[in-house]
Amino acid sequence: MPITLNPNREKSLLRRHPWVFASAIRSVDASSAPGSTVDLISSEGYFLARASYSPTSQIRARVWTFIDEPVDKEFFRRKIRLAIELRQKLKVESHTNAYRLLHGESDGIPGLIVDRYDNVLVLQSLTAGSEFWKETFADILVEETGIQNIYERSDADVRELEGLKPQCGVLRYSNTRSLNMQTEDRISNIVIEEYGLKFKVDIQHGHKTGFYLDQRENRHRVGELVKDCDVLNCFCYTGGFSIHALANGAKSVLSVDSSADALALLEENIALNRVPADRHAALEGDVFQLLRKFRDANRSFDMIILDPPKFAPTASHAEKASRAYKDINLLAFKLLRSGGTLATFSCSGGIDAALFQKIVASAALDAGTDATIIEHLSQGSDHPVSLHFPEGAYLKGLICVKE
């Protein structure tokens, strides 16, 4: 089933970028079903790639392969096996039992995210193509990893653009005869470890697939910088940065989040790690409002961590998101003591690293302060970035020291 492109619209494919937008397409075979495999053909009639078809998305096709080869179970087995071997080569398990096993386009399987939490895999299917092959993916994952528990968290908003409804629940379980609500509770009652610290993870209701695995290395790095510091952790979620700070000698940690459920799990994680609870306080509320209150009350901190949610999922949201990023970073600079450290992040795909640095620089300028970048941070190596898919580099971080 072919899709023929308009003239001169094959350039991105020749650069091996895996997306084809609706505007690039001249014609589609009428029998092409959502998620089905199609051949991408140039206007001159030659083969370009083999892809999945998504009739409702602006990204109308996502490439499986640029080679004229069968796309079948064994094709995907090779892709998944390569992804597993890469994580083994990276020795990710030397300091954690929770990491990203498959990272969509960067591992050659657009739309498929798989995170490992100890003996449970959490699968996200985000596109029509990954949905079409989802059961096959689950079978291969069991066969290749030996892990028999797979939970699906296909509830991201992007599925709506693909014409897909949210799907959550158990995909595979080691004893299917006892599959019931209690099974879901057992699968979701997970404790993971990273760098000797433990975290309870709610894979049923937590953000993303339950935890921010992409920040693991950054949590560790921030922990190396917090000794004897008064720390403010904004958008703290279940306390990843807070626990690392408390475990590494922070004088005090104030954790702020708008979710009471996340803060409750944070308190459980503090007890689980036996870090000094008397050095920790949690505050439920809107970070923007609370930062202004702290400013008005002349509060100050030695380290501030800003890890907000995705303000700009696409470039069309960049202008509004830029204002939000500038606002919180400006307030953070005002709350930092002289010589204090700001660890600030953006996970927005619509804000690239250069723009994010400009936003933070503008915030420092408006705050009337100078600051120096001492480190650039990004997602962990288990979230690789294909050279041909720069969009995969979504997490940007800066560690800045205020003069």
C-alpha positions as CSV (number, residue, x, y, z in Angstrom):
1,M,0.0,0.0,0.0
2,P,1.8,3.1,-1.2
3,I,1.8,6.7,-0.1
4,T,3.1,9.0,-2.8
5,L,4.8,12.3,-1.9
6,N,4.5,15.7,-3.5
7,P,7.5,16.8,-5.7
8,N,10.6,17.8,-3.7
9,R,9.1,16.6,-0.4
10,E,11.5,13.6,0.1
11,K,14.4,15.6,1.4
12,S,13.8,14.9,5.1
13,L,13.5,11.2,4.4
14,L,16.8,11.2,2.5
15,R,18.2,12.7,5.7
16,R,16.6,9.8,7.5
17,H,14.2,11.9,9.6
18,P,11.3,9.5,10.4
19,W,8.3,11.8,10.1
20,V,6.2,12.6,7.1
21,F,3.6,15.4,7.5
22,A,0.3,15.5,5.7
23,S,1.3,18.5,3.6
24,A,4.0,16.4,2.0
25,I,1.6,13.7,0.7
26,R,0.1,13.7,-2.8
27,S,-1.9,10.5,-2.6
28,V,-2.7,7.6,-0.3
29,D,-3.8,4.1,-1.2
30,A,-7.5,4.0,-0.3
31,S,-7.1,0.6,1.4
32,S,-4.5,2.0,4.0
33,A,-5.9,1.4,7.5
34,P,-4.8,3.3,10.6
35,G,-1.5,1.8,11.8
36,S,-0.9,-0.3,8.8
37,T,2.4,-0.5,7.0
38,V,2.8,1.6,3.9
39,D,5.5,2.3,1.4
40,L,6.6,5.9,1.0
41,I,7.2,6.6,-2.7
42,S,8.7,9.7,-4.2
43,S,6.8,11.8,-6.8
44,E,9.2,10.2,-9.4
45,G,8.1,6.7,-8.3
46,Y,11.1,5.3,-6.3
47,F,11.0,3.7,-2.9
48,L,12.0,5.9,0.1
49,A,10.9,4.1,3.2
50,R,8.4,1.8,4.9
51,A,6.2,3.4,7.6
52,S,3.1,3.2,9.7
53,Y,0.1,5.2,8.5
54,S,-1.9,7.6,10.8
55,P,-4.8,9.2,8.9
56,T,-5.9,11.6,11.6
57,S,-2.5,13.0,12.7
58,Q,-0.6,15.8,11.0
59,I,2.3,13.4,11.2
60,R,0.7,11.2,8.6
61,A,3.5,8.5,8.4
62,R,6.3,7.4,10.8
63,V,9.2,5.4,9.3
64,W,9.9,1.9,10.5
65,T,12.7,1.3,8.0
66,F,14.5,3.0,5.1
67,I,15.3,-0.4,3.6
68,D,13.0,-2.5,1.4
69,E,12.6,-5.2,4.0
70,P,9.6,-7.0,5.6
71,V,8.1,-5.3,8.7
72,D,7.0,-8.2,10.8
73,K,7.5,-9.7,14.3
74,E,11.1,-10.6,13.6
75,F,11.8,-7.1,12.3
76,F,10.6,-5.7,15.6
77,R,12.4,-8.4,17.6
78,R,15.7,-7.2,16.1
79,K,14.9,-3.6,17.0
80,I,13.9,-4.5,20.6
81,R,16.9,-6.7,21.1
82,L,19.2,-3.9,19.9
83,A,17.6,-1.6,22.4
84,I,18.1,-4.1,25.3
85,E,21.7,-4.7,24.3
86,L,22.4,-0.9,24.3
87,R,21.2,-0.6,27.9
88,Q,23.4,-3.5,28.8
89,K,26.4,-1.9,27.2
90,L,25.6,1.3,29.0
91,K,25.6,-0.7,32.3
92,V,22.5,1.2,33.4
93,E,21.7,-1.5,35.9
94,S,24.9,-0.9,37.8
95,H,23.1,1.9,39.8
96,T,19.4,1.3,39.3
97,N,16.7,-1.2,38.6
98,A,14.5,1.3,36.8
99,Y,15.2,2.7,33.4
100,R,13.9,3.4,29.9
101,L,14.1,0.2,27.8
102,L,12.7,1.6,24.6
103,H,12.7,5.3,23.6
104,G,10.4,5.6,20.5
105,E,12.0,7.0,17.4
106,S,15.5,7.0,18.9
107,D,15.3,3.2,19.2
108,G,13.8,2.8,15.8
109,I,10.2,2.2,16.9
110,P,8.2,5.4,16.7
111,G,5.4,5.8,19.2
112,L,6.6,3.0,21.6
113,I,7.9,3.8,25.1
114,V,8.8,1.0,27.5
115,D,10.1,1.7,31.0
116,R,11.4,-1.0,33.3
117,Y,10.5,-0.8,37.0
118,D,12.3,-3.8,38.6
119,N,10.2,-6.8,37.5
120,V,7.5,-4.8,35.7
121,L,7.5,-3.2,32.3
122,V,5.3,-0.2,31.7
123,L,4.4,0.3,28.0
124,Q,3.1,3.4,26.4
125,S,1.6,3.2,22.9
126,L,1.4,6.8,21.5
127,T,0.7,6.4,17.8
128,A,-1.5,4.4,15.4
129,G,1.5,2.4,14.3
130,S,2.5,1.3,17.8
131,E,-1.1,0.6,18.6
132,F,-1.4,-1.7,15.5
133,W,1.6,-3.8,16.7
134,K,1.0,-3.4,20.5
135,E,0.2,-7.1,21.2
136,T,3.2,-8.2,19.1
137,F,5.5,-5.8,21.1
138,A,4.2,-7.2,24.4
139,D,4.9,-10.8,23.2
140,I,8.4,-9.9,22.1
141,L,9.2,-8.0,25.4
142,V,8.2,-11.0,27.4
143,E,10.3,-13.3,25.2
144,E,13.4,-11.1,25.1
145,T,13.5,-9.8,28.7
146,G,12.0,-12.7,30.6
147,I,9.7,-10.2,32.4
148,Q,6.2,-11.4,32.4
149,N,4.4,-8.4,34.0
150,I,3.5,-5.6,31.6
151,Y,1.3,-2.7,32.5
152,E,0.0,-0.3,29.9
153,R,-0.1,3.5,30.5
154,S,-1.3,4.7,27.1
155,D,-3.1,7.7,28.4
156,A,-1.0,10.6,27.1
157,D,-2.9,13.5,25.4
158,V,-1.0,12.9,22.1
159,R,-3.1,9.8,21.5
160,E,-6.1,12.0,20.8
161,L,-4.2,13.4,17.8
162,E,-3.8,9.9,16.5
163,G,-7.5,9.1,16.9
164,L,-6.9,6.8,19.8
165,K,-8.6,6.6,23.2
166,P,-6.7,6.2,26.4
167,Q,-5.8,2.7,27.4
168,C,-4.6,1.6,30.8
169,G,-4.3,-1.8,32.5
170,V,-2.5,-5.1,32.7
171,L,-1.2,-6.3,29.3
172,R,0.7,-9.3,30.5
173,Y,0.9,-11.0,33.9
174,S,2.8,-14.1,35.0
175,N,-0.4,-15.8,36.2
176,T,-3.2,-14.8,33.9
177,R,-5.7,-17.1,35.7
178,S,-5.6,-14.7,38.8
179,L,-5.8,-11.5,36.8
180,N,-8.1,-9.1,38.7
181,M,-8.1,-5.7,40.4
182,Q,-5.8,-7.2,43.1
183,T,-3.4,-8.1,40.4
184,E,-3.2,-4.5,39.2
185,D,-2.6,-3.4,42.8
186,R,0.3,-5.9,43.2
187,I,1.9,-4.9,39.9
188,S,1.6,-1.2,40.7
189,N,3.1,-1.6,44.2
190,I,6.7,-1.1,43.2
191,V,9.8,0.1,45.0
192,I,12.7,1.0,42.8
193,E,16.3,1.9,43.6
194,E,18.8,4.4,42.2
195,Y,22.2,5.2,43.6
196,G,21.3,3.4,46.8
197,L,18.1,5.3,47.4
198,K,14.6,3.8,47.2
199,F,11.4,5.2,45.8
200,K,7.8,4.0,45.7
201,V,6.3,4.3,42.3
202,D,2.6,4.4,41.4
203,I,2.6,3.1,37.8
204,Q,-1.2,3.2,37.6
205,H,-1.7,6.9,38.4
206,G,1.7,8.6,38.5
207,H,3.0,11.1,36.0
208,K,4.4,9.7,32.7
209,T,4.8,6.0,33.4
210,G,5.1,6.6,37.2
211,F,8.4,8.3,37.7
212,Y,10.8,10.7,36.0
213,L,13.4,8.2,35.0
214,D,15.0,10.7,32.6
215,Q,16.2,12.8,35.6
216,R,18.0,10.0,37.4
217,E,21.6,11.3,36.6
218,N,20.6,14.9,37.3
219,R,19.2,13.9,40.7
220,H,22.5,12.3,41.5
221,R,24.5,15.3,40.3
222,V,22.4,17.8,42.3
223,G,22.9,15.6,45.4
224,E,26.6,16.1,45.0
225,L,26.2,19.9,45.3
226,V,23.8,20.3,48.3
227,K,25.9,19.7,51.4
228,D,25.0,22.2,54.1
229,C,22.5,24.0,51.8
230,D,19.0,25.2,52.4
231,V,17.2,23.7,49.4
232,L,14.0,24.6,47.7
233,N,12.6,21.9,45.4
234,C,9.9,23.2,43.2
235,F,7.5,20.9,41.3
236,C,8.9,18.2,43.5
237,Y,6.5,15.4,42.6
238,T,7.3,12.4,44.8
239,G,10.6,13.8,46.0
240,G,13.3,12.5,43.7
241,F,15.5,15.6,44.1
242,S,14.5,16.1,47.7
243,I,15.5,12.6,48.8
244,H,18.9,12.9,47.1
245,A,19.4,16.2,48.8
246,L,18.5,14.9,52.2
247,A,20.7,11.9,51.7
248,N,23.7,14.0,50.8
249,G,23.8,16.4,53.7
250,A,21.4,19.3,52.9
251,K,20.8,21.5,55.9
252,S,17.1,21.8,55.0
253,V,14.8,20.9,52.1
254,L,11.4,22.5,51.3
255,S,9.5,20.5,48.7
256,V,6.7,22.3,46.8
257,D,4.0,20.7,44.6
258,S,0.4,21.2,43.7
259,S,-0.5,17.5,44.2
260,A,-1.4,16.3,47.6
261,D,-1.1,12.7,46.4
262,A,2.5,13.3,45.2
263,L,3.5,14.9,48.5
264,A,2.0,12.0,50.4
265,L,4.2,9.6,48.4
266,L,7.1,11.9,49.0
267,E,6.6,11.4,52.8
268,E,6.6,7.7,52.3
269,N,9.8,7.9,50.4
270,I,11.4,9.9,53.2
271,A,10.5,7.2,55.7
272,L,11.6,4.5,53.3
273,N,15.1,5.9,53.0
274,R,15.4,6.9,56.7
275,V,16.8,10.3,55.8
276,P,16.4,13.1,58.4
277,A,12.8,14.0,58.3
278,D,13.3,16.9,60.7
279,R,15.2,18.6,57.9
280,H,12.3,18.4,55.5
281,A,9.1,20.3,55.0
282,A,6.4,19.9,52.3
283,L,4.1,22.6,51.0
284,E,1.1,22.0,48.8
285,G,0.3,24.9,46.4
286,D,0.9,26.7,43.1
287,V,4.6,27.2,42.6
288,F,4.2,30.5,40.9
289,Q,2.2,31.9,43.7
290,L,4.4,30.5,46.4
291,L,7.6,31.8,44.9
292,R,6.0,35.3,44.9
293,K,5.1,34.9,48.6
294,F,8.6,33.8,49.4
295,R,10.0,36.8,47.6
296,D,7.6,39.2,49.5
297,A,8.6,37.5,52.8
298,N,12.3,38.0,52.0
299,R,13.0,34.2,52.2
300,S,16.2,32.9,50.6
301,F,17.9,29.6,49.7
302,D,21.3,28.2,48.9
303,M,19.9,26.0,46.1
304,I,16.7,26.1,44.1
305,I,15.5,23.3,41.8
306,L,13.0,24.0,39.1
307,D,11.7,21.0,37.3
308,P,8.3,22.1,36.0
309,P,5.9,20.1,33.8
310,K,5.9,20.5,30.0
311,F,4.9,24.1,29.3
312,A,5.4,23.8,25.5
313,P,4.7,20.4,23.9
314,T,5.2,21.9,20.4
315,A,6.9,25.0,18.9
316,S,3.4,26.7,18.6
317,H,3.3,26.9,22.4
318,A,6.8,28.3,22.7
319,E,5.9,32.0,23.2
320,K,3.5,31.4,26.1
321,A,5.8,28.8,27.6
322,S,8.8,31.2,27.4
323,R,7.0,33.7,29.6
324,A,6.2,31.0,32.2
325,Y,9.8,29.7,32.2
326,K,11.1,33.3,32.6
327,D,8.7,34.0,35.4
328,I,9.8,31.1,37.6
329,N,13.5,31.5,36.9
330,L,13.4,35.3,37.6
331,L,11.7,34.6,41.0
332,A,14.3,31.8,41.7
333,F,17.2,34.2,41.1
334,K,15.6,36.7,43.5
335,L,15.3,34.0,46.1
336,L,18.9,32.7,45.7
337,R,21.5,33.8,48.2
338,S,24.8,35.2,46.8
339,G,26.8,32.2,45.6
340,G,23.7,30.1,45.5
341,T,23.0,27.4,42.9
342,L,20.0,27.2,40.5
343,A,19.3,23.8,38.9
344,T,16.7,24.6,36.3
345,F,15.1,22.3,33.7
346,S,12.7,22.3,30.7
347,C,11.2,19.1,29.2
348,S,9.3,21.0,26.6
349,G,9.8,19.8,23.0
350,G,8.9,23.3,21.7
351,I,11.8,24.9,23.6
352,D,15.2,24.0,22.4
353,A,18.4,24.2,24.4
354,A,19.5,27.6,22.9
355,L,16.2,29.2,23.6
356,F,16.0,27.8,27.1
357,Q,19.4,29.3,27.9
358,K,18.3,32.7,26.5
359,I,15.2,32.6,28.7
360,V,17.2,31.9,31.8
361,A,19.7,34.6,30.9
362,S,16.9,37.1,30.4
363,A,15.4,36.1,33.8
364,A,18.8,36.7,35.5
365,L,19.0,40.1,33.8
366,D,15.5,41.2,34.9
367,A,16.3,39.9,38.4
368,G,19.3,42.3,38.5
369,T,21.9,39.6,39.0
370,D,24.7,37.9,37.3
371,A,25.1,34.1,37.1
372,T,27.4,31.6,35.6
373,I,26.5,28.3,33.9
374,I,28.7,25.6,35.5
375,E,27.0,22.6,33.8
376,H,24.6,21.7,31.0
377,L,22.3,18.7,31.8
378,S,20.1,16.5,29.7
379,Q,18.2,13.2,29.9
380,G,20.0,10.0,31.0
381,S,21.8,7.8,28.5
382,D,18.9,5.3,28.6
383,H,16.9,8.0,26.8
384,P,19.2,8.1,23.7
385,V,18.9,10.6,20.8
386,S,19.1,9.6,17.2
387,L,21.3,11.8,15.1
388,H,18.5,11.9,12.6
389,F,15.8,12.8,15.1
390,P,17.0,15.8,17.2
391,E,13.5,16.1,18.6
392,G,14.5,13.2,20.9
393,A,16.6,15.6,22.9
394,Y,13.7,17.0,24.9
395,L,15.2,17.5,28.4
396,K,17.4,20.6,28.9
397,G,19.0,21.6,32.2
398,L,21.3,24.2,33.5
399,I,23.2,24.5,36.8
400,C,23.9,28.2,37.4
401,V,25.7,29.9,40.2
402,K,24.6,33.3,41.3
403,E,27.3,35.9,41.8
